[in-house]
């Protein structure tokens, strides 16, 4: 996954989120390498990665945010996205996929995904997801 290597090695000026902005994140990806690279991006963006796993994110996961790097189209995972959402409707679910098409993105959003990001992605996009989660958490407390 060349884009992950580029994203984790490219140093761009940014402000890391302060401690009060950090949210708990689960990273899921189809390969160990992808999970590790997304873990590094999330950490660089200021998130606290509670677990990085290969495969689908666990339904019973307690993280504030699930960042799921999909190898396939989100359309193949709509039922799992629904299950994740039903288990915790307040959780932010961010999907990473190659070439997201508008109808695919809409189907994923309808199933409960919060955002669908295309690959390659970068720290700025993930930082936006973390800020969204922090805002949602603040509003719910």
TAKA-V220031 format. One record per helix or strand of 3 or more residues. SS is the DSSP state (H for helix, E for strand). FROM is the first residue (numbers start at 0). TO is the last residue. If there is no record, write none. Layout:
# TAKA-V220031
ss:SS from:FROM to:TO
ss:SS from:FROM to:TO
This chain:
# TAKA-V220031
ss:H from:1 to:8
ss:H from:18 to:20
ss:E from:23 to:28
ss:H from:31 to:43
ss:E from:47 to:53
ss:E from:64 to:68
ss:H from:73 to:86
ss:E from:91 to:97
ss:H from:101 to:110
ss:E from:114 to:118
ss:H from:122 to:139
